[in-house]
Amino acid sequence: MLIDVVEIQKILPHRFPFLLVDRITGLVPGESIEGFKNITIGEQIFQGHFPDHPIYPGVMIIEGMAQAGGVLAFKSMDEEKQEDTKEKVVYFMSIDNAKFRSPVKPGDQLVYKLSVLKHRGNIWVLDAKAFVDDKLVAEAELKAMIVDK
């Protein structure tokens, strides 16, 4: 399944400069998702992080993985409930065991791969990993909840 940025914006409330998923390239509802963000020097974050040595912040990588997880959660809902996504939002509950393995720089394509560890009701626990050129650059266990706005 391929979901482009226009469709992602119908699912998530995030917008530029805080929409951190460009495309979903794989999705198995209730199980896993894969997507990416192209990192460019035009990102506003590089004005301050760091002007002479641009490194994409780890917190932004975590947020991008969480956004991909939000798409997975919404796309895993029953068809009729998916119509209500405009009235729902995904809230972070916890970020555990976050590790940053290698810096991400302009020109990299950040690939997010998440799989469901646990799902009960509106609570999701996800194993999240981020890669550049098939090299693990970040990982975390994310817990989130779908709630009414």
Helices and strands as residue ranges (DSSP letters): H 5-11, E 23-28, E 32-38, G 44-47, H 58-75, H 79-82, G 85-87, E 88-100, E 109-120, E 123-132, E 135-148
